[in-house]
Amino acid sequence: STRWRNVYADTLYGDGSNITNLPAGGNTIQLTASGSIATNKPVTLNSDGTCSEVKLETTARTVPQLKGNGSFRNTETGGNNGCHDTTHDRIFHGYAPSGNPNDSKQCVRIWSIDSAGNQTGSTEHAPFGEYQRTYPRLRAQFIHDPDTGNVLFFYPQNYGGTGELRLLRANTSNRNIAYSGSTNFTASVSYGSFGPVWMGGCYDTANNKSIVSWVHEVDSYDLRCRVISLSGTDENATITMGTDTLISNGNHRCSDLVYDPDTGKVILVYCRYDSSVFKAFSRVGTVSGNSISWSSEITIDSNDCFATQVTYDTTNNKLVCCYYRSSYLRTRVGTVSGNSISWGSETQVSQSTVSTSTGTGWSNGYKEGSGIAYDDQTDTIAYCYNEGTSIQFRYGYINGSTITMRGNKTDPGCNNTWGMCLFQLIGYDSFFCAFRHQGNNRGYYNIMDTAVVNCNMDNSNKYLGFVESAVSNGQTATILTYGNTTSNLSGLTAGQHYYVQGNGTLGTSVDTSYFSSSRNEPVAGLALSSSKLLINNFMPNHS
């Protein structure tokens, strides 16, 4: 047979219908889609020969990264605690300062955040409770009620006072709050004593109820709780309180609550004095109306423990608790089944010892401190704790029935810290932490980042073009490539070249957040009209 390199013809006969293997409508290629690809979206080539829609991908950080930090008050603050109000996208943060203004009074600070989860300012509101001092055991409890948009704010009143509840309501336009009058959730106690200390709280989304737990200091440190429901959608909503329920007699410390949405149960962790040590225990609670019933006591650790905290991993449907024992922070994974919890083996979180020991210092509320929270977007368990006298952060994840630590700790450089809190900024791949920074006599905050966000197309050579029509994962994608056109776009300017942006949109300039230069960022093509693009990967200023 004869092979012809070039064929020339003066005249063509016929309509061309018998010619085969020509791309329909211009240059196209066909590849298997890895993940779904939407119509009119740019496509990248993967290393395995498949193709994907150009987009941002999030992976979990191995080591915590400081996203923002600084002092929020020029005096020390104790009893830090808070929550993220997702209704109004505001951070609620409570504490008691040591020093004017509002010395030893309960304050609430409202923080605003931008689209990346960075704080953009804060405003202090005070006073609420009187004579809070700076004892961590007296820290307030915040529960966000997503059904009414309110934040329930529990705090102990002054010496001889009551436990009080107020409804706080933020708004999206500024950092002001509206709040209700106070409602007592405990009875008054004798002067010189406190009622509720070491409070925990959570929201039961199945029953639309808030649950608050506390250690009642004046009654031999008994462990108690209440179920609370709201009717209304502002700070003047009607508060209905269930019975003040005794959970357990005896000498308790450090209660904390979390809701398990998969079993519909409320989980309580705490320390109780038994056989000359404070052991770590747990219980399973079931809400019915405005009451709650508790399972029998379930042991977490039978050694001398303190600073028990708990969170819930919604990806793996597991509990994760932490506590100090023998001067190290430790953690366990729990599995709920009915009214029981199976706790897995222990993992050591901290890499050196905390300066405070069990005994008088921590039991009186001084210097103990730890925090635990879960980020569902990166499947990350975050821990904050003290090593020596300095705050540290470390990330882990559930591996079966235990915790595997992702990497080393991060030390933000704050010494002599205590009275800390840690909670998730929901939807921002971030955690908020506030603490008493005694080293420089300040109230201090850290925002820690959990995620690394990158474009799944790391250089321009992998840009292929646009899919002809939407495809699902595993289907064959027909890709309109160089020299072809794609239509049904919008907002283009004819004659303008467009770059592929890191998030898969088009722009007229290099996306420097994800591409280092125009040489490394693909050119989507040249706009022929407001809706039509000639696909290419070349610009006149490329060399």
C-alpha positions in Angstrom: 0.0 0.0 0.0 1.0 3.6 -0.5 1.0 6.2 2.4 0.6 9.9 1.3 2.0 12.6 3.5 0.0 15.4 1.9 -2.9 15.3 -0.5 -4.1 18.2 -2.6 -7.3 18.5 -4.7 -8.6 21.0 -7.1 -12.2 19.9 -6.9 -14.1 18.0 -4.2 -17.2 16.0 -5.1 -20.0 14.9 -2.8 -21.2 16.4 0.5 -18.6 14.8 2.7 -21.0 12.5 4.5 -18.9 9.4 3.9 -15.8 10.9 5.6 -15.4 9.3 9.1 -13.3 9.9 12.3 -13.5 13.6 12.1 -14.3 15.5 15.4 -17.9 16.8 15.5 -18.0 20.6 15.5 -14.3 21.1 15.9 -11.4 19.7 18.0 -12.6 17.3 20.7 -11.1 14.5 22.8 -12.8 11.9 25.0 -11.6 10.9 28.5 -13.1 9.3 31.5 -14.4 11.7 34.1 -13.0 11.5 37.6 -15.8 13.2 39.6 -18.8 15.0 38.1 -18.1 17.8 35.6 -20.7 20.6 35.0 -21.5 22.1 31.6 -19.3 25.0 30.5 -16.6 24.2 33.1 -12.9 24.1 32.3 -11.3 20.6 32.6 -7.8 19.4 33.7 -5.9 16.3 32.9 -5.1 14.0 35.8 -1.9 11.9 36.2 -3.9 8.7 35.7 -5.2 9.9 32.3 -8.7 10.8 33.5 -10.1 14.3 33.6 -11.7 16.5 36.2 -13.5 19.8 36.5 -11.0 22.6 37.5 -11.8 23.4 41.2 -10.4 24.0 44.6 -9.6 21.0 46.8 -9.3 21.0 50.6 -6.9 18.8 52.5 -6.3 18.7 56.2 -3.3 20.3 57.6 -0.8 18.0 59.4 0.4 20.8 61.7 -1.9 23.6 63.0 -1.2 26.9 61.3 -1.9 30.2 63.0 -4.4 32.2 61.0 -4.7 35.2 63.3 -3.8 36.2 66.8 -3.5 39.1 69.2 -4.7 40.6 72.5 -8.3 41.6 72.8 -7.9 43.2 76.2 -5.1 45.0 78.1 -5.9 43.1 81.3 -5.9 39.4 82.1 -9.1 37.5 81.5 -10.3 34.3 83.1 -13.1 31.9 82.5 -12.9 32.2 78.7 -15.7 30.4 76.8 -17.9 30.9 73.8 -19.6 29.6 70.6 -20.1 30.4 67.0 -23.5 31.9 66.2 -24.1 30.5 62.7 -27.4 32.3 62.4 -25.7 35.8 62.4 -22.1 34.6 61.7 -20.8 36.1 64.9 -18.4 34.8 67.6 -19.8 35.0 71.2 -17.0 35.1 73.7 -17.4 35.4 77.5 -14.8 36.1 80.2 -14.2 38.0 83.4 -11.3 40.6 83.3 -8.9 41.2 86.1 -8.6 45.0 86.0 -10.8 47.9 84.9 -13.0 48.5 83.1 -15.5 46.0 84.4 -13.0 44.4 86.8 -14.2 40.9 87.9 -17.5 41.3 86.1 -18.9 38.9 83.4 -18.3 40.4 80.0 -19.4 39.2 76.5 -17.4 40.1 73.4 -18.8 39.9 69.9 -16.4 39.1 67.1 -17.1 39.6 63.4 -15.4 37.5 60.7 -14.8 37.7 57.0 -15.4 35.1 54.3 -12.1 33.4 55.0 -12.7 33.2 58.8 -10.4 36.0 59.8 -11.6 38.3 62.6 -12.5 41.8 61.5 -13.1 43.4 64.9 -14.7 42.9 68.2 -16.9 44.8 70.7 -17.1 44.2 74.5 -20.5 44.2 76.2 -20.7 44.4 80.0 -21.4 43.9 82.8 -23.6 40.9 83.4 -22.6 38.9 86.4 -20.8 40.5 89.3 -17.6 39.5 91.0 -16.7 36.7 88.7 -13.0 37.0 89.4 -10.9 35.1 87.0 -11.4 31.5 88.1 -11.8 29.1 85.2 -14.3 27.1 87.1 -16.7 30.0 87.0 -16.6 30.4 83.2 -19.9 31.1 81.5 -21.6 28.6 79.1 -22.9 29.6 75.7 -25.3 27.5 73.6 -26.4 28.5 70.1 -30.1 27.7 69.4 -30.3 27.4 65.6 -34.1 27.2 65.6 -34.6 30.6 67.3 -31.3 32.3 66.3 -30.6 33.1 70.0 -27.6 32.3 72.1 -28.3 31.0 75.6 -25.9 32.6 78.1 -25.5 30.9 81.5 -23.3 32.4 84.2 -22.9 32.3 88.0 -23.8 35.5 89.8 -21.7 37.1 92.6 -20.9 35.5 95.9 -24.1 34.2 97.4 -25.9 34.8 94.1 -27.7 32.5 91.6 -27.0 30.9 88.3 -28.5 33.2 85.7 -29.6 32.7 82.1 -30.0 35.4 79.5 -30.9 35.2 75.8 -28.5 37.1 73.6 -29.2 38.0 70.0 -26.6 39.3 67.5 -27.2 40.9 64.1 -25.4 40.7 60.8 -24.8 44.4 60.2 -22.7 45.2 63.3 -21.3 43.8 66.6 -24.2 45.0 68.8 -26.3 42.6 70.8 -29.8 42.6 72.2 -30.5 40.6 75.4 -33.3 39.6 77.7 -33.6 40.1 81.4 -32.1 37.4 83.7 -33.8 34.2 84.6 -32.5 32.1 87.5 -31.7 28.5 86.7 -30.4 27.7 90.2 -31.3 29.0 93.7 -29.3 31.6 95.6 -26.6 30.3 97.9 -25.0 31.7 101.1 -22.7 34.7 100.7 -19.1 33.8 100.0 -20.1 30.7 97.9 -20.9 30.0 94.4 -23.7 27.9 93.0 -23.0 26.6 89.4 -19.4 26.1 88.4 -17.7 23.9 85.7 -20.7 24.2 83.4 -21.3 22.3 80.2 -23.8 22.8 77.5 -25.2 21.5 74.2 -28.2 21.7 71.8 -30.4 18.7 71.0 -31.4 19.3 67.4 -33.9 16.4 67.3 -35.9 17.8 70.3 -35.0 21.5 69.8 -33.8 21.7 73.4 -30.8 23.1 75.2 -29.2 21.2 78.0 -26.9 22.7 80.6 -24.9 20.8 83.3 -23.0 22.2 86.2 -21.3 21.3 89.5 -23.1 22.9 92.4 -20.3 24.1 94.5 -22.3 24.9 97.7 -24.0 21.5 97.8 -20.8 19.4 98.2 -20.0 19.7 94.4 -23.0 17.6 93.3 -23.6 17.2 89.5 -26.8 18.7 88.2 -28.5 19.7 84.9 -31.6 21.3 83.3 -33.4 21.0 79.9 -34.5 24.4 78.5 -36.8 25.2 75.5 -37.5 28.5 73.8 -40.7 29.7 72.1 -40.2 32.8 69.9 -37.5 34.1 67.6 -35.9 37.0 69.4 -34.2 37.8 72.7 -37.7 38.1 74.3 -38.6 34.4 73.5 -40.4 32.5 76.3 -38.0 30.4 78.3 -39.4 27.1 79.7 -37.1 25.3 82.1 -37.3 21.6 83.1 -36.7 20.4 86.6 -33.4 21.0 88.3 -32.1 17.4 88.1 -29.6 15.8 90.3 -27.3 13.5 88.2 -24.9 12.4 90.9 -24.1 13.1 94.5 -20.5 13.6 95.6 -17.4 15.6 94.8 -17.4 16.4 91.1 -15.4 18.6 88.7 -15.2 19.7 85.1 -18.5 18.7 83.5 -18.9 19.0 79.7 -21.7 18.0 77.3 -22.0 17.2 73.6 -25.0 16.0 71.4 -24.7 12.9 69.3 -27.0 13.5 66.3 -26.7 9.9 65.1 -28.1 8.3 68.2 -30.1 11.3 69.4 -28.3 11.1 72.8 -26.7 13.7 75.0 -23.3 12.7 76.3 -21.9 14.0 79.6 -18.3 13.7 80.8 -16.9 14.8 84.2 -14.5 14.0 87.0 -15.7 12.5 90.3 -13.8 11.9 93.5 -13.6 8.2 94.2 -11.0 6.2 96.2 -8.9 9.3 96.9 -8.6 10.3 93.2 -10.7 12.2 90.7 -11.7 9.6 88.1 -13.0 10.4 84.6 -16.6 9.2 83.9 -19.3 9.6 81.3 -23.1 9.1 81.0 -25.7 8.9 78.2 -28.7 11.2 78.4 -32.1 10.9 76.7 -34.3 14.0 76.4 -38.0 13.6 76.7 -40.1 16.9 76.7 -38.4 19.2 79.2 -36.7 16.4 81.2 -33.7 14.2 80.7 -32.9 10.7 82.0 -29.3 9.5 82.5 -27.6 6.1 82.2 -25.5 4.6 84.9 -21.9 5.9 85.2 -19.4 4.7 82.6 -15.7 4.9 83.4 -13.4 6.6 81.0 -10.2 6.5 83.1 -9.9 5.2 86.7 -6.8 7.1 87.5 -6.4 10.7 88.8 -7.7 13.0 86.0 -8.9 16.5 85.5 -10.1 19.0 82.8 -12.4 16.5 81.0 -13.7 17.8 77.6 -15.7 16.1 74.9 -16.6 16.7 71.2 -18.4 14.7 68.5 -17.0 13.5 65.1 -19.9 13.7 62.7 -17.9 12.0 59.9 -17.1 8.8 61.9 -20.0 9.0 64.2 -17.8 8.8 67.3 -17.2 10.7 70.5 -13.8 12.0 71.4 -12.8 13.1 74.9 -9.7 14.5 76.4 -8.3 14.9 79.9 -5.1 15.5 81.9 -3.6 12.5 83.7 -0.1 12.4 85.2 0.6 15.9 83.8 -0.1 14.9 80.1 -3.1 15.5 78.0 -4.7 12.3 76.8 -7.6 11.4 74.5 -10.0 8.5 73.8 -12.6 7.6 71.1 -16.1 6.6 72.3 -18.8 4.7 70.5 -22.4 5.1 71.7 -24.8 2.2 71.6 -28.1 2.6 73.3 -27.4 3.8 76.8 -23.8 2.6 76.9 -20.4 4.0 75.6 -17.4 1.9 74.6 -14.2 3.9 75.1 -11.2 2.9 73.0 -7.5 2.8 74.1 -5.8 6.0 75.2 -3.6 8.2 73.0 -1.2 10.8 74.5 -1.6 14.2 72.9 0.9 16.4 74.7 4.6 15.8 74.2 5.8 17.2 77.5 4.2 17.8 80.9 1.9 20.6 82.1 3.3 22.7 84.9 0.3 22.3 87.2 -0.5 19.1 88.9 -3.6 17.5 90.4 -4.5 18.7 93.8 -5.1 22.1 95.3 -4.2 24.1 92.2 -6.5 22.6 89.7 -9.3 21.6 92.0 -9.7 25.3 93.1 -10.0 26.3 89.5 -6.5 27.7 88.8 -4.5 27.1 85.7 -6.1 24.0 84.5 -6.9 24.2 80.8 -7.6 22.2 77.7 -9.9 22.4 74.8 -11.2 20.0 72.1 -13.3 20.6 69.0 -14.1 18.9 65.7 -14.0 20.3 62.2 -16.2 18.3 59.8 -14.7 19.9 56.6 -11.2 18.5 57.2 -12.2 15.6 59.5 -9.9 17.1 62.2 -9.9 16.8 66.0 -8.2 19.9 67.4 -6.6 20.0 70.9 -5.3 23.0 72.8 -3.5 22.5 76.1 -0.6 23.6 78.2 2.9 22.2 78.0 5.0 23.6 80.8 3.3 27.0 81.1 2.7 27.6 77.3 -0.4 26.9 75.2 0.0 24.4 72.4 -2.2 23.2 69.5 -2.2 19.8 67.9 -4.4 18.0 65.3 -5.5 14.3 65.1 -8.1 12.1 63.5 -10.1 9.0 64.3 -8.4 5.8 63.1 -10.7 2.9 64.0 -11.3 3.2 67.8 -8.3 5.3 68.6 -6.9 8.8 67.7 -3.9 9.1 65.4 -2.0 12.4 65.8 -1.4 14.1 62.3 1.9 15.7 63.2 3.7 17.8 65.6 2.3 20.6 67.8 2.2 24.3 67.1 3.5 26.7 69.7 2.1 30.2 69.1 4.6 31.7 71.5 2.3 32.5 74.4 3.7 31.6 77.8 2.0 31.3 81.2 -1.4 30.7 79.8 -4.6 29.2 81.4 -8.4 29.5 81.4 -8.7 28.6 77.7 -11.5 27.7 75.4 -11.6 26.2 72.0 -14.5 25.8 69.5 -15.1 25.4 65.8 -15.8 28.3 63.4 -18.4 26.3 61.4 -17.8 26.4 57.7 -14.4 28.2 57.9 -11.9 25.3 58.4 -10.9 27.1 61.5 -10.9 27.0 65.3 -11.2 29.9 67.7 -9.2 29.9 71.0 -9.2 32.5 73.8 -7.2 32.3 77.0 -5.6 34.3 79.8 -2.1 35.2 78.7 -0.5 35.9 82.1 2.9 36.3 80.5 2.0 39.7 79.1 -1.1 40.4 81.3 -3.6 40.2 78.4 -6.7 38.5 77.2 -5.4 36.8 74.1 -6.9 34.9 71.1 -5.7 32.6 68.4 -7.5 31.5 65.2 -6.1 28.2 63.9 -6.4 27.0 60.3 -7.2 23.4 59.7 -7.1 23.2 55.9 -4.8 23.5 52.9 -6.7 24.7 49.8 -5.2 24.3 46.4 -6.3 24.1 42.8 -6.4 20.6 41.4 -4.7 21.8 38.2 -1.1 22.7 39.2 0.1 23.9 35.8 -1.1 25.2 32.5 0.0 22.1 30.5 -2.8 20.1 32.1 -5.6 22.4 30.9 -7.7 20.6 28.2 -10.7 22.9 27.5 -14.4 22.6 28.3 -16.8 19.7 28.5 -19.4 19.5 25.7 -22.1 18.5 28.2 -22.3 17.6 31.9 -21.0 14.2 32.9 -21.0 12.1 36.1 -18.1 10.3 37.7 -16.8 7.4 35.6 -18.6 8.5 32.4 -16.9 9.4 29.1 -16.5 13.1 28.8 -16.4 14.8 25.4 -14.0 17.8 25.8 -14.0 20.8 23.4 -10.3 21.5 23.2 -7.9 24.0 21.5 -9.3 25.6 18.3 -12.9 24.7 19.3 -15.4 27.1 20.8 -17.7 26.8 23.9 -20.9 28.8 24.1 -23.5 29.5 26.8 -21.1 31.4 28.9 -22.0 34.9 30.1 -20.4 38.2 31.0 -17.5 38.0 28.6 -16.0 40.9 26.7 -15.3 40.2 23.0 -11.6 40.5 22.1 -10.5 39.8 25.7 -8.4 36.8 26.7 -9.5 35.0 29.8 -7.5 33.0 32.4 -8.8 29.9 34.2 -9.1 30.8 37.9 -8.2 28.4 40.7 -11.9 27.9 41.6 -12.8 27.0 38.0 -14.3 30.4 37.0 -12.8 32.7 34.3 -11.1 36.0 34.9 -9.1 38.6 33.0 -6.0 38.4 35.3 -3.8 35.8 36.8 -5.2 34.2 40.0 -2.1 34.7 42.1 -3.7 32.9 45.1 -3.2 29.5 43.3 -0.9 30.2 40.4 2.5 31.9 40.6 2.5 33.6 37.3 0.8 33.9 33.9 3.2 31.2 32.6 1.8 28.8 35.2 -1.9 29.7 34.8 -3.8 28.4 31.7 -5.4 30.9 29.4 -9.0 29.6 28.8 -9.3 31.4 25.4 -10.3 34.5 23.5 -13.9 35.8 23.9 -15.7 36.0 20.6 -18.8 37.5 22.2 -20.3 37.9 25.6 -21.2 34.1 25.6 -18.8 32.5 23.2 -15.1 31.6 23.8 -12.5 30.4 21.3 -10.5 27.8 23.3 -6.7 28.1 23.3 -3.8 28.2 25.7 -1.9 31.1 24.3 -1.6 34.8 24.9 0.3 37.3 22.8 2.6 38.2 25.8 3.6 34.6 26.4 7.1 33.8 25.2 
